[in-house]
């Protein structure tokens, strides 16, 4: 099993490196995967494609106009400081934060608000916070608190009609809540994240694609890590008998057959989830 997963990661890395060499239009998942794979293996063959991918990322981050895209590029730029000493990274990250933050007052979409908040929380320790953490927490509480219905999960707005939020909404909100917990230590955030994932896994999601499924697997891996911590188990109310790591493995096993025909960006998203599972 471990050998097959290593082979999958090598295949994803080869596809990502090839896409970078060809200067194909990719999203932040490709350089993020190359970065984490390189940091985990120190493979010399990844050094050149990673450097090229990070150079391309600066231009693509500036050109991306979507909330999800800008948020992903921001998270990548912050992670890139582990290997890159480039004076352009900080101002690029600050520009992305400013644009994302400016959109918060009018934001109503759960998915956009969640990814935006999470990216800014992750960046807050890298740039001068200027109240960024508290503002991001306030935004998260406004969006999630306004959408949460006990026993029913999240409810969203679609063309003015209140509807049950999608699996993607639940996954992104749960991920942002876990990041908020990591920064603040406030147990209600992680406990609500777990509740949202328990609800999301009960609700049918036939339209959930590879990216959302991989996102769900990554959140489940984070919950599994919390459940592994005796101190956390003693302090939090958690779902008894849950095996989130096994659930994440099952999700990724169901997506593995799609990776060969997926775009390099989607394949990289799968690779990132697989790396989280194998930590």
JOMOPE-V299280 format. One record per pair of residues at least 6 apart in sequence whose C-alpha atoms are under 8 Angstrom apart, sorted by the first residue. I is the first residue (numbers start at 1). GAP is how many residues later the second one is. D is the distance in Angstrom with one decimal. If there is no record, write none. Layout:
I_GAP_D / I_GAP_D
This chain:
5_269_7.8 / 8_263_7.8 / 9_262_6.0 / 9_265_7.8 / 12_252_7.6 / 12_255_6.1 / 12_256_6.1 / 12_259_6.3 / 13_20_7.6 / 13_21_6.5 / 13_24_7.8 / 13_255_7.7 / 15_249_6.0 / 16_14_5.8 / 16_15_7.8 / 16_18_7.2 / 16_248_5.7 / 16_249_7.6 / 16_252_6.9 / 17_17_7.8 / 17_29_7.5 / 17_32_5.4 / 17_33_7.7 / 19_6_8.0 / 19_7_7.6 / 19_245_6.8 / 20_29_6.5 / 20_32_7.0 / 20_33_5.9 / 21_28_6.9 / 21_31_7.7 / 26_238_7.1 / 26_239_5.7 / 27_42_7.2 / 27_46_8.0 / 27_238_5.9 / 28_29_7.3 / 28_41_7.4 / 28_44_5.8 / 28_45_5.5 / 28_48_6.6 / 28_237_7.7 / 29_43_7.7 / 29_236_5.7 / 29_237_7.6 / 29_239_5.6 / 29_240_5.6 / 29_243_7.8 / 30_23_7.8 / 30_234_7.0 / 30_235_5.5 / 30_238_5.3 / 30_239_7.6 / 31_19_6.5 / 31_22_5.4 / 31_23_6.4 / 31_26_7.6 / 31_45_7.6 / 32_44_5.9 / 32_47_8.0 / 32_240_7.9 / 33_235_5.8 / 33_236_7.4 / 33_238_6.6 / 33_239_5.7 / 34_12_7.0 / 34_15_7.8 / 34_16_5.8 / 35_15_6.3 / 35_45_7.3 / 36_236_7.9 / 37_238_7.9 / 38_8_6.1 / 38_9_7.2 / 38_12_7.9 / 54_26_7.5 / 57_16_7.3 / 58_30_7.9 / 58_31_7.4 / 58_34_7.2 / 61_8_7.7 / 61_9_6.3 / 61_12_5.5 / 61_13_7.7 / 61_31_7.9 / 62_30_7.5 / 62_34_7.9 / 64_6_6.0 / 67_33_7.0 / 67_45_5.9 / 67_48_7.7 / 67_49_6.6 / 68_44_6.2 / 68_47_6.2 / 68_48_7.0 / 70_26_6.5 / 70_30_7.6 / 71_25_7.7 / 71_29_7.6 / 71_44_6.2 / 71_45_5.3 / 71_47_8.0 / 71_48_5.3 / 71_49_7.7 / 72_43_7.9 / 72_47_7.0 / 74_19_5.7 / 74_22_6.4 / 74_23_7.5 / 74_45_6.3 / 74_46_7.7 / 74_49_7.3 / 75_44_5.4 / 75_45_7.9 / 75_47_6.7 / 75_48_6.8 / 77_12_6.3 / 77_16_6.5 / 78_11_8.0 / 78_15_7.4 / 78_44_7.6 / 78_45_6.0 / 78_48_6.7 / 81_8_7.9 / 90_37_7.2 / 93_30_7.9 / 93_34_8.0 / 94_33_7.1 / 97_23_6.3 / 100_16_6.3 / 101_15_7.9 / 104_9_7.2 / 104_35_6.9 / 107_6_6.5 / 108_35_6.9 / 108_49_7.6 / 109_34_8.0 / 109_47_7.2 / 109_48_7.2 / 110_33_6.4 / 110_34_7.2 / 110_37_8.0 / 110_46_6.9 / 110_59_5.8 / 110_62_8.0 / 110_63_7.0 / 111_57_7.0 / 111_58_4.9 / 111_61_5.9 / 111_62_6.9 / 113_26_7.6 / 113_27_7.2 / 113_30_7.1 / 114_26_6.7 / 114_58_5.7 / 114_59_5.1 / 114_61_7.9 / 114_62_5.7 / 115_57_6.3 / 115_58_7.7 / 115_61_6.8 / 117_19_5.3 / 117_20_7.5 / 117_22_7.2 / 117_23_6.6 / 117_59_6.8 / 118_18_7.9 / 118_57_7.6 / 118_58_4.8 / 118_61_6.5 / 118_62_7.6 / 120_12_7.3 / 120_13_7.6 / 120_16_6.9 / 121_11_7.4 / 121_12_5.8 / 121_15_6.6 / 121_58_7.3 / 121_59_7.2 / 121_62_7.9 / 122_57_7.6 / 124_8_6.3 / 124_9_6.3 / 137_43_7.0 / 140_36_7.8 / 140_37_7.8 / 144_10_7.4 / 144_29_7.1 / 147_7_5.1 / 147_8_5.0 / 147_9_6.2 / 148_6_4.5 / 148_7_6.3 / 149_6_7.1 / 151_48_7.8 / 152_47_7.2 / 153_11_7.8 / 153_12_7.8 / 153_17_7.7 / 153_42_7.8 / 153_43_5.8 / 153_46_6.1 / 153_47_7.4 / 154_10_6.3 / 154_11_5.3 / 154_15_7.8 / 154_16_6.8 / 154_42_7.7 / 155_7_6.4 / 155_8_5.5 / 155_9_4.4 / 155_10_4.8 / 156_6_5.6 / 156_7_5.4 / 156_8_6.0 / 156_9_5.0 / 157_6_6.1 / 166_39_7.5 / 167_33_5.7 / 167_34_8.0 / 167_36_8.0 / 167_38_6.3 / 167_41_7.0 / 167_45_7.5 / 168_40_7.4 / 168_44_5.6 / 168_48_8.0 / 170_26_6.0 / 170_27_6.7 / 170_30_6.3 / 171_25_7.7 / 171_26_6.8 / 171_29_7.8 / 171_41_7.6 / 171_44_6.6 / 171_45_5.6 / 171_48_7.0 / 172_43_7.7 / 173_20_7.3 / 174_16_7.9 / 174_18_7.4 / 174_19_4.2 / 174_20_7.1 / 174_22_6.4 / 174_23_6.9 / 174_45_7.2 / 175_18_7.1 / 175_44_5.9 / 177_12_5.1 / 177_13_6.1 / 177_15_7.5 / 177_16_5.8 / 178_11_6.4 / 178_12_5.1 / 178_15_6.4 / 178_44_7.9 / 180_6_7.8 / 180_9_6.7 / 181_6_6.5 / 181_7_8.0 / 181_8_5.5 / 181_9_5.7 / 187_49_6.5 / 191_45_7.0 / 191_46_6.8 / 191_47_6.9 / 194_29_7.0 / 194_44_7.6 / 194_45_7.9 / 197_23_7.8 / 210_45_6.4 / 210_48_7.7 / 210_56_7.1 / 210_60_7.5 / 211_55_6.3 / 211_58_6.4 / 211_59_7.3 / 213_38_6.8 / 213_39_7.7 / 213_42_7.8 / 214_37_7.5 / 214_38_6.8 / 214_55_6.7 / 214_56_5.8 / 214_59_5.7 / 215_58_7.1 / 216_32_7.5 / 217_30_7.5 / 217_31_4.4 / 217_32_7.4 / 217_34_6.4 / 217_35_7.0 / 217_56_6.4 / 217_60_8.0 / 218_30_7.2 / 218_55_5.3 / 218_58_6.3 / 218_59_7.4 / 220_24_5.2 / 220_25_6.4 / 220_27_7.4 / 220_28_5.9 / 221_23_6.4 / 221_24_5.5 / 221_27_6.5 / 221_55_6.6 / 221_56_6.1 / 223_21_6.7 / 224_19_7.1 / 224_20_5.2 / 224_21_5.6 / 226_6_6.3 / 226_7_7.5 / 227_6_6.0 / 227_11_7.9 / 245_32_7.0 / 248_29_7.2 / 249_28_7.0 / 252_18_7.6 / 252_21_7.8 / 252_22_7.3 / 259_7_7.5 / 259_8_5.3 / 259_11_7.4 / 260_7_7.6
